[in-house]
Amino acid sequence: MLAKVNYLQNAHRLSLYDLDESVTEIQAGQLFQLNDQGKWVYADGTKKAYPTLNERYAGKGLGLQSERLEGRDNVSRTGKIACLKGNYEIGTDQYDKDATYEYGSPLVPSTDPTKRGQITTAPGTGANPLLVIGFVTQVPANDNELLHYEG
């Protein structure tokens, strides 16, 4: 899920690429990367990653902003997703809730297989600067708040 107010004015969208058949559920703000066949797959921390604007969610209930999640799917008809590239600031719930975030700290895709497509903090000096997706602009006070970052 993305925050209601996002600053996407200067962002460009990568929307020409097909979605790999291995991708099932998609949450807005989740990170994706292109695989060797040029198709979108969940980001695993090995390549440049991008947050998506799309959703494919069959579950029930309400999101953090009381939005209805049931039956959301704006992907299946086209088989493509739109990912953000360029200057933007977004708030998302697609981040590693076990990590500690600080203002201005760099963010990368999680390499944990159970948290694929999620954002996490960059490891100390071992972070590959080419894989940094953005920097924290608002730290979540608890797991029910969104992490804001600029990319």
Backbone as JSON Lines, residues from 0, in Angstrom:
{"i":0,"aa":"M","n":[0.83,-1.16,0.0],"ca":[0.0,0.0,0.0],"c":[0.88,1.23,0.0]}
{"i":1,"aa":"L","n":[0.42,2.25,-0.67],"ca":[1.11,3.53,-0.7],"c":[0.3,4.55,0.1]}
{"i":2,"aa":"A","n":[0.97,5.57,0.62],"ca":[0.3,6.63,1.36],"c":[-0.67,7.38,0.45]}
{"i":3,"aa":"K","n":[-1.69,7.98,1.04],"ca":[-2.66,8.73,0.25],"c":[-2.0,9.9,-0.47]}
{"i":4,"aa":"V","n":[-1.06,10.54,0.18],"ca":[-0.38,11.68,-0.42],"c":[1.04,11.27,-0.77]}
{"i":5,"aa":"N","n":[1.33,11.22,-2.05],"ca":[2.67,10.89,-2.54],"c":[3.13,11.99,-3.47]}
{"i":6,"aa":"Y","n":[4.43,12.16,-3.57],"ca":[4.99,13.19,-4.43],"c":[5.62,12.52,-5.63]}
{"i":7,"aa":"L","n":[4.78,12.25,-6.62],"ca":[5.19,11.5,-7.8],"c":[5.34,12.37,-9.03]}
{"i":8,"aa":"Q","n":[5.23,13.7,-8.87],"ca":[5.19,14.61,-10.01],"c":[6.37,14.44,-10.96]}
{"i":9,"aa":"N","n":[7.56,14.28,-10.42],"ca":[8.74,14.21,-11.26],"c":[9.17,12.79,-11.58]}
{"i":10,"aa":"A","n":[8.42,11.82,-11.15],"ca":[8.8,10.43,-11.36],"c":[8.45,9.98,-12.77]}
{"i":11,"aa":"H","n":[9.26,9.09,-13.28],"ca":[8.99,8.43,-14.56],"c":[8.52,7.02,-14.24]}
{"i":12,"aa":"R","n":[7.84,6.42,-15.17],"ca":[7.32,5.08,-14.96],"c":[7.91,4.1,-15.97]}
{"i":13,"aa":"L","n":[8.3,2.94,-15.47],"ca":[8.72,1.85,-16.33],"c":[7.5,0.93,-16.45]}
{"i":14,"aa":"S","n":[6.86,0.93,-17.6],"ca":[5.61,0.17,-17.72],"c":[5.53,-0.67,-18.98]}
{"i":15,"aa":"L","n":[6.64,-0.88,-19.63],"ca":[6.64,-1.63,-20.89],"c":[6.88,-3.12,-20.71]}
{"i":16,"aa":"Y","n":[7.3,-3.53,-19.52],"ca":[7.77,-4.9,-19.33],"c":[6.69,-5.81,-18.77]}
{"i":17,"aa":"D","n":[6.72,-7.07,-19.22],"ca":[5.75,-8.06,-18.77],"c":[6.07,-8.53,-17.36]}
{"i":18,"aa":"L","n":[5.07,-9.07,-16.71],"ca":[5.19,-9.63,-15.38],"c":[5.52,-11.12,-15.51]}
{"i":19,"aa":"D","n":[6.5,-11.59,-14.78],"ca":[6.85,-13.01,-14.79],"c":[5.72,-13.83,-14.16]}
{"i":20,"aa":"E","n":[5.51,-15.04,-14.64],"ca":[4.43,-15.9,-14.13],"c":[4.64,-16.31,-12.68]}
{"i":21,"aa":"S","n":[5.86,-16.17,-12.15],"ca":[6.12,-16.53,-10.74],"c":[5.54,-15.51,-9.76]}
{"i":22,"aa":"V","n":[5.17,-14.33,-10.23],"ca":[4.62,-13.28,-9.36],"c":[3.14,-13.52,-9.15]}
{"i":23,"aa":"T","n":[2.74,-13.6,-7.89],"ca":[1.34,-13.83,-7.58],"c":[0.72,-12.56,-6.98]}
{"i":24,"aa":"E","n":[0.8,-12.4,-5.69],"ca":[0.24,-11.21,-5.03],"c":[1.15,-10.01,-5.23]}
{"i":25,"aa":"I","n":[0.55,-8.85,-5.46],"ca":[1.3,-7.61,-5.65],"c":[0.68,-6.54,-4.77]}
{"i":26,"aa":"Q","n":[1.51,-5.88,-3.99],"ca":[1.07,-4.76,-3.15],"c":[1.7,-3.48,-3.7]}
{"i":27,"aa":"A","n":[0.93,-2.41,-3.77],"ca":[1.48,-1.13,-4.2],"c":[2.63,-0.76,-3.27]}
{"i":28,"aa":"G","n":[3.76,-0.34,-3.83],"ca":[4.93,0.0,-3.05],"c":[5.92,-1.13,-2.92]}
{"i":29,"aa":"Q","n":[5.52,-2.33,-3.33],"ca":[6.41,-3.5,-3.27],"c":[7.51,-3.34,-4.32]}
{"i":30,"aa":"L","n":[8.69,-3.86,-4.05],"ca":[9.83,-3.72,-4.96],"c":[9.91,-4.86,-5.96]}
{"i":31,"aa":"F","n":[10.23,-4.48,-7.21],"ca":[10.4,-5.44,-8.3],"c":[11.69,-5.15,-9.05]}
{"i":32,"aa":"Q","n":[12.23,-6.19,-9.69],"ca":[13.41,-6.05,-10.54],"c":[13.18,-6.85,-11.81]}
{"i":33,"aa":"L","n":[13.95,-6.54,-12.86],"ca":[13.84,-7.28,-14.11],"c":[14.74,-8.51,-14.05]}
{"i":34,"aa":"N","n":[14.2,-9.66,-14.48],"ca":[15.0,-10.88,-14.49],"c":[15.77,-11.0,-15.81]}
{"i":35,"aa":"D","n":[16.43,-12.11,-16.04],"ca":[17.25,-12.29,-17.24],"c":[16.42,-12.36,-18.52]}
{"i":36,"aa":"Q","n":[15.12,-12.58,-18.39],"ca":[14.23,-12.6,-19.55],"c":[13.56,-11.24,-19.77]}
{"i":37,"aa":"G","n":[13.92,-10.24,-18.97],"ca":[13.34,-8.9,-19.1],"c":[11.93,-8.8,-18.56]}
{"i":38,"aa":"K","n":[11.6,-9.66,-17.58],"ca":[10.27,-9.63,-16.96],"c":[10.4,-9.24,-15.5]}
{"i":39,"aa":"W","n":[9.35,-8.62,-14.97],"ca":[9.34,-8.19,-13.57],"c":[9.21,-9.39,-12.64]}
{"i":40,"aa":"V","n":[10.07,-9.45,-11.62],"ca":[10.0,-10.44,-10.55],"c":[10.18,-9.7,-9.22]}
{"i":41,"aa":"Y","n":[9.85,-10.37,-8.11],"ca":[10.05,-9.76,-6.79],"c":[11.54,-9.43,-6.62]}
{"i":42,"aa":"A","n":[11.83,-8.26,-6.09],"ca":[13.22,-7.87,-5.84],"c":[13.82,-8.77,-4.76]}
{"i":43,"aa":"D","n":[15.05,-9.22,-5.01],"ca":[15.73,-10.08,-4.03],"c":[17.06,-9.48,-3.57]}
{"i":44,"aa":"G","n":[17.32,-8.22,-3.92],"ca":[18.52,-7.56,-3.47],"c":[19.74,-7.79,-4.33]}
{"i":45,"aa":"T","n":[19.56,-8.39,-5.52],"ca":[20.7,-8.68,-6.39],"c":[20.79,-7.74,-7.58]}
{"i":46,"aa":"K","n":[19.72,-6.99,-7.87],"ca":[19.68,-6.07,-9.01],"c":[18.95,-4.79,-8.61]}
{"i":47,"aa":"K","n":[19.05,-3.78,-9.43],"ca":[18.34,-2.53,-9.19],"c":[16.85,-2.82,-9.07]}
{"i":48,"aa":"A","n":[16.21,-2.24,-8.04],"ca":[14.79,-2.5,-7.78],"c":[13.97,-1.21,-7.86]}
{"i":49,"aa":"Y","n":[12.68,-1.37,-8.13],"ca":[11.78,-0.25,-8.31],"c":[10.45,-0.53,-7.59]}
{"i":50,"aa":"P","n":[9.84,0.47,-6.96],"ca":[8.53,0.27,-6.33],"c":[7.42,0.32,-7.38]}
{"i":51,"aa":"T","n":[6.42,-0.53,-7.23],"ca":[5.32,-0.55,-8.18],"c":[4.14,0.28,-7.68]}
{"i":52,"aa":"L","n":[3.34,0.73,-8.62],"ca":[2.1,1.44,-8.31],"c":[0.9,0.5,-8.37]}
{"i":53,"aa":"N","n":[1.11,-0.72,-8.84],"ca":[0.01,-1.65,-9.09],"c":[-0.31,-2.55,-7.91]}
{"i":54,"aa":"E","n":[-1.45,-3.25,-8.04],"ca":[-1.91,-4.17,-7.01],"c":[-2.57,-5.4,-7.62]}
{"i":55,"aa":"R","n":[-2.33,-6.52,-6.98],"ca":[-3.07,-7.75,-7.27],"c":[-3.23,-8.43,-5.92]}
{"i":56,"aa":"Y","n":[-4.42,-8.3,-5.36],"ca":[-4.64,-8.75,-4.0],"c":[-6.02,-9.38,-3.89]}
{"i":57,"aa":"A","n":[-6.05,-10.66,-3.57],"ca":[-7.33,-11.38,-3.5],"c":[-7.88,-11.46,-2.09]}
{"i":58,"aa":"G","n":[-7.12,-11.01,-1.11],"ca":[-7.53,-11.14,0.29],"c":[-8.71,-10.25,0.65]}
{"i":59,"aa":"K","n":[-9.06,-10.28,1.93],"ca":[-10.18,-9.48,2.42],"c":[-9.69,-8.52,3.48]}
{"i":60,"aa":"G","n":[-10.5,-7.53,3.75],"ca":[-10.19,-6.61,4.83],"c":[-9.84,-5.22,4.37]}
{"i":61,"aa":"L","n":[-9.34,-4.43,5.33],"ca":[-9.0,-3.04,5.08],"c":[-7.51,-2.83,5.3]}
{"i":62,"aa":"G","n":[-6.94,-1.89,4.54],"ca":[-5.54,-1.53,4.68],"c":[-5.34,-0.54,5.81]}
{"i":63,"aa":"L","n":[-4.1,-0.07,5.94],"ca":[-3.75,0.85,7.03],"c":[-4.49,2.17,6.97]}
{"i":64,"aa":"Q","n":[-4.94,2.56,5.78],"ca":[-5.65,3.83,5.62],"c":[-7.15,3.59,5.44]}
{"i":65,"aa":"S","n":[-7.63,2.44,5.9],"ca":[-9.04,2.03,5.82],"c":[-9.53,1.84,4.4]}
{"i":66,"aa":"E","n":[-8.6,1.58,3.47],"ca":[-9.01,1.31,2.1],"c":[-9.36,-0.17,1.97]}
{"i":67,"aa":"R","n":[-10.37,-0.46,1.16],"ca":[-10.81,-1.84,0.96],"c":[-9.8,-2.57,0.08]}
{"i":68,"aa":"L","n":[-9.29,-3.7,0.56],"ca":[-8.29,-4.47,-0.18],"c":[-8.9,-5.57,-1.03]}
{"i":69,"aa":"E","n":[-10.07,-6.02,-0.69],"ca":[-10.68,-7.19,-1.32],"c":[-10.81,-7.03,-2.83]}
{"i":70,"aa":"G","n":[-10.28,-8.0,-3.56],"ca":[-10.47,-8.08,-5.0],"c":[-9.69,-7.07,-5.82]}
{"i":71,"aa":"R","n":[-8.71,-6.39,-5.26],"ca":[-7.96,-5.41,-6.05],"c":[-7.06,-6.13,-7.05]}
{"i":72,"aa":"D","n":[-7.16,-5.76,-8.31],"ca":[-6.31,-6.34,-9.33],"c":[-6.32,-5.43,-10.55]}
{"i":73,"aa":"N","n":[-5.25,-4.68,-10.74],"ca":[-5.14,-3.86,-11.95],"c":[-3.94,-4.31,-12.78]}
{"i":74,"aa":"V","n":[-3.65,-5.62,-12.7],"ca":[-2.48,-6.18,-13.37],"c":[-2.86,-7.26,-14.38]}
{"i":75,"aa":"S","n":[-3.75,-8.17,-14.0],"ca":[-4.01,-9.37,-14.8],"c":[-4.44,-9.08,-16.23]}
{"i":76,"aa":"R","n":[-5.2,-8.05,-16.44],"ca":[-5.71,-7.76,-17.78],"c":[-4.58,-7.43,-18.75]}
{"i":77,"aa":"T","n":[-3.57,-6.68,-18.29],"ca":[-2.48,-6.27,-19.18],"c":[-1.24,-7.14,-19.06]}
{"i":78,"aa":"G","n":[-1.06,-7.78,-17.89],"ca":[0.14,-8.58,-17.65],"c":[1.36,-7.73,-17.42]}
{"i":79,"aa":"K","n":[1.16,-6.44,-17.16],"ca":[2.26,-5.51,-16.95],"c":[2.02,-4.72,-15.66]}
{"i":80,"aa":"I","n":[3.11,-4.18,-15.1],"ca":[3.0,-3.28,-13.96],"c":[3.77,-2.01,-14.27]}
{"i":81,"aa":"A","n":[3.45,-0.95,-13.54],"ca":[4.16,0.32,-13.68],"c":[5.0,0.53,-12.43]}
{"i":82,"aa":"C","n":[6.3,0.7,-12.62],"ca":[7.22,0.93,-11.51],"c":[7.79,2.34,-11.6]}
{"i":83,"aa":"L","n":[8.04,2.95,-10.44],"ca":[8.55,4.31,-10.39],"c":[10.05,4.37,-10.6]}
{"i":84,"aa":"K","n":[10.48,5.38,-11.34],"ca":[11.89,5.62,-11.6],"c":[12.07,7.13,-11.6]}
{"i":85,"aa":"G","n":[13.11,7.62,-10.96],"ca":[13.35,9.06,-10.97],"c":[13.08,9.67,-9.61]}
{"i":86,"aa":"N","n":[12.74,10.95,-9.6],"ca":[12.52,11.67,-8.35],"c":[11.09,11.48,-7.83]}
{"i":87,"aa":"Y","n":[10.98,11.0,-6.61],"ca":[9.68,10.81,-5.98],"c":[9.87,10.67,-4.49]}
{"i":88,"aa":"E","n":[8.77,10.83,-3.76],"ca":[8.74,10.49,-2.33],"c":[7.45,9.74,-2.1]}
{"i":89,"aa":"I","n":[7.55,8.57,-1.48],"ca":[6.36,7.77,-1.2],"c":[6.4,7.25,0.23]}
{"i":90,"aa":"G","n":[5.22,6.88,0.71],"ca":[5.07,6.19,1.98],"c":[4.52,4.81,1.68]}
{"i":91,"aa":"T","n":[5.1,3.76,2.27],"ca":[4.7,2.39,1.95],"c":[4.7,1.51,3.19]}
{"i":92,"aa":"D","n":[3.89,0.46,3.13],"ca":[3.89,-0.55,4.2],"c":[4.69,-1.78,3.79]}
{"i":93,"aa":"Q","n":[5.35,-1.72,2.64],"ca":[6.11,-2.85,2.12],"c":[7.58,-2.76,2.54]}
{"i":94,"aa":"Y","n":[7.81,-2.78,3.86],"ca":[9.16,-2.7,4.39],"c":[9.34,-3.75,5.49]}
{"i":95,"aa":"D","n":[10.61,-4.07,5.76],"ca":[10.97,-5.06,6.78],"c":[10.66,-4.47,8.16]}
{"i":96,"aa":"K","n":[9.66,-5.02,8.84],"ca":[9.22,-4.5,10.14],"c":[10.23,-4.81,11.25]}
{"i":97,"aa":"D","n":[11.18,-5.71,11.0],"ca":[12.18,-6.08,12.01],"c":[13.42,-5.18,11.97]}
{"i":98,"aa":"A","n":[13.55,-4.37,10.94],"ca":[14.72,-3.5,10.81],"c":[14.49,-2.19,11.58]}
{"i":99,"aa":"T","n":[15.58,-1.48,11.86],"ca":[15.53,-0.19,12.53],"c":[15.86,0.88,11.5]}
{"i":100,"aa":"Y","n":[15.02,1.91,11.43],"ca":[15.18,2.96,10.42],"c":[15.56,4.27,11.08]}
{"i":101,"aa":"E","n":[16.4,5.05,10.39],"ca":[16.82,6.36,10.85],"c":[16.63,7.35,9.71]}
{"i":102,"aa":"Y","n":[16.33,8.6,10.05],"ca":[16.19,9.64,9.03],"c":[17.44,9.73,8.18]}
{"i":103,"aa":"G","n":[17.26,9.76,6.86],"ca":[18.37,9.92,5.94],"c":[19.15,8.66,5.64]}
{"i":104,"aa":"S","n":[18.83,7.55,6.3],"ca":[19.6,6.33,6.05],"c":[19.21,5.69,4.71]}
{"i":105,"aa":"P","n":[20.17,5.04,4.03],"ca":[19.89,4.42,2.74],"c":[19.06,3.15,2.89]}
{"i":106,"aa":"L","n":[18.26,2.89,1.86],"ca":[17.39,1.72,1.83],"c":[17.71,0.87,0.61]}
{"i":107,"aa":"V","n":[17.59,-0.45,0.79],"ca":[17.85,-1.41,-0.28],"c":[16.76,-2.49,-0.26]}
{"i":108,"aa":"P","n":[16.66,-3.29,-1.33],"ca":[15.73,-4.42,-1.3],"c":[16.23,-5.47,-0.31]}
{"i":109,"aa":"S","n":[15.32,-6.11,0.38],"ca":[15.68,-7.17,1.33],"c":[16.22,-8.38,0.58]}
{"i":110,"aa":"T","n":[17.26,-9.0,1.14],"ca":[17.81,-10.23,0.56],"c":[17.25,-11.47,1.26]}
{"i":111,"aa":"D","n":[16.4,-11.26,2.26],"ca":[15.76,-12.35,2.99],"c":[14.67,-12.97,2.09]}
{"i":112,"aa":"P","n":[14.77,-14.25,1.75],"ca":[13.78,-14.88,0.87],"c":[12.34,-14.79,1.39]}
{"i":113,"aa":"T","n":[12.16,-14.67,2.7],"ca":[10.8,-14.57,3.24],"c":[10.27,-13.14,3.17]}
{"i":114,"aa":"K","n":[11.12,-12.19,2.8],"ca":[10.73,-10.78,2.72],"c":[11.03,-10.2,1.34]}
{"i":115,"aa":"R","n":[10.92,-11.04,0.32],"ca":[11.23,-10.58,-1.03],"c":[10.27,-9.47,-1.45]}
{"i":116,"aa":"G","n":[10.81,-8.48,-2.12],"ca":[10.01,-7.35,-2.55],"c":[9.85,-6.28,-1.49]}
{"i":117,"aa":"Q","n":[10.43,-6.49,-0.32],"ca":[10.32,-5.49,0.74],"c":[11.58,-4.65,0.85]}
{"i":118,"aa":"I","n":[11.43,-3.49,1.44],"ca":[12.53,-2.55,1.66],"c":[13.14,-2.84,3.03]}
{"i":119,"aa":"T","n":[14.46,-2.63,3.14],"ca":[15.13,-2.74,4.42],"c":[16.29,-1.75,4.46]}
{"i":120,"aa":"T","n":[16.91,-1.62,5.62],"ca":[18.05,-0.71,5.74],"c":[19.27,-1.31,5.06]}
{"i":121,"aa":"A","n":[20.11,-0.43,4.51],"ca":[21.33,-0.88,3.86],"c":[22.32,-1.33,4.92]}
{"i":122,"aa":"P","n":[23.0,-2.45,4.71],"ca":[24.0,-2.89,5.69],"c":[25.19,-1.95,5.69]}
{"i":123,"aa":"G","n":[25.66,-1.53,6.84],"ca":[26.82,-0.66,7.04],"c":[27.62,-0.29,5.82]}
{"i":124,"aa":"T","n":[28.87,-0.68,5.8],"ca":[29.76,-0.31,4.7],"c":[29.68,-1.31,3.55]}
{"i":125,"aa":"G","n":[28.93,-2.39,3.72],"ca":[28.85,-3.4,2.69],"c":[27.77,-3.18,1.66]}
{"i":126,"aa":"A","n":[27.04,-2.06,1.74],"ca":[25.94,-1.82,0.81],"c":[26.47,-1.44,-0.57]}
{"i":127,"aa":"N","n":[25.93,-2.05,-1.6],"ca":[26.26,-1.7,-2.96],"c":[25.5,-0.42,-3.3]}
{"i":128,"aa":"P","n":[26.18,0.7,-3.55],"ca":[25.48,1.97,-3.81],"c":[24.57,1.91,-5.03]}
{"i":129,"aa":"L","n":[24.84,0.99,-5.95],"ca":[24.0,0.86,-7.13],"c":[22.63,0.25,-6.81]}
{"i":130,"aa":"L","n":[22.51,-0.42,-5.66],"ca":[21.26,-1.06,-5.29],"c":[20.43,-0.22,-4.32]}
{"i":131,"aa":"V","n":[20.94,0.93,-3.88],"ca":[20.19,1.81,-2.98],"c":[18.99,2.36,-3.74]}
{"i":132,"aa":"I","n":[17.79,2.2,-3.17],"ca":[16.57,2.66,-3.84],"c":[16.12,4.02,-3.35]}
{"i":133,"aa":"G","n":[16.64,4.48,-2.21],"ca":[16.24,5.78,-1.68],"c":[16.74,5.97,-0.27]}
{"i":134,"aa":"F","n":[16.26,7.06,0.35],"ca":[16.69,7.44,1.68],"c":[15.48,7.79,2.55]}
{"i":135,"aa":"V","n":[15.5,7.38,3.81],"ca":[14.37,7.56,4.72],"c":[14.08,9.04,4.94]}
{"i":136,"aa":"T","n":[12.82,9.43,4.8],"ca":[12.38,10.79,5.11],"c":[11.42,10.83,6.29]}
{"i":137,"aa":"Q","n":[10.79,9.69,6.61],"ca":[9.9,9.63,7.78],"c":[9.97,8.22,8.36]}
{"i":138,"aa":"V","n":[10.35,8.15,9.64],"ca":[10.51,6.88,10.33],"c":[9.17,6.44,10.92]}
{"i":139,"aa":"P","n":[8.74,5.19,10.67],"ca":[7.5,4.73,11.28],"c":[7.66,4.56,12.8]}
{"i":140,"aa":"A","n":[6.69,5.07,13.56],"ca":[6.74,4.95,15.02],"c":[6.41,3.52,15.46]}
{"i":141,"aa":"N","n":[5.61,2.8,14.66],"ca":[5.26,1.42,14.97],"c":[4.99,0.67,13.67]}
{"i":142,"aa":"D","n":[4.7,-0.63,13.76],"ca":[4.5,-1.46,12.57],"c":[3.25,-1.1,11.78]}
{"i":143,"aa":"N","n":[2.37,-0.29,12.35],"ca":[1.13,0.08,11.66],"c":[1.27,1.38,10.89]}
{"i":144,"aa":"E","n":[2.45,1.99,10.91],"ca":[2.67,3.23,10.18],"c":[3.49,2.97,8.93]}
{"i":145,"aa":"L","n":[3.43,3.9,8.01],"ca":[4.14,3.77,6.76],"c":[5.57,4.3,6.88]}
{"i":146,"aa":"L","n":[6.48,3.69,6.16],"ca":[7.84,4.18,6.02],"c":[7.86,5.1,4.82]}
{"i":147,"aa":"H","n":[8.34,6.33,4.99],"ca":[8.43,7.27,3.87],"c":[9.87,7.37,3.42]}
{"i":148,"aa":"Y","n":[10.06,7.41,2.11],"ca":[11.41,7.57,1.57],"c":[11.37,8.28,0.23]}
{"i":149,"aa":"E","n":[12.5,8.92,-0.09],"ca":[12.62,9.56,-1.4],"c":[13.54,8.71,-2.25]}
{"i":150,"aa":"G","n":[13.18,8.6,-3.51],"ca":[13.96,7.77,-4.42],"c":[14.45,8.56,-5.6]}
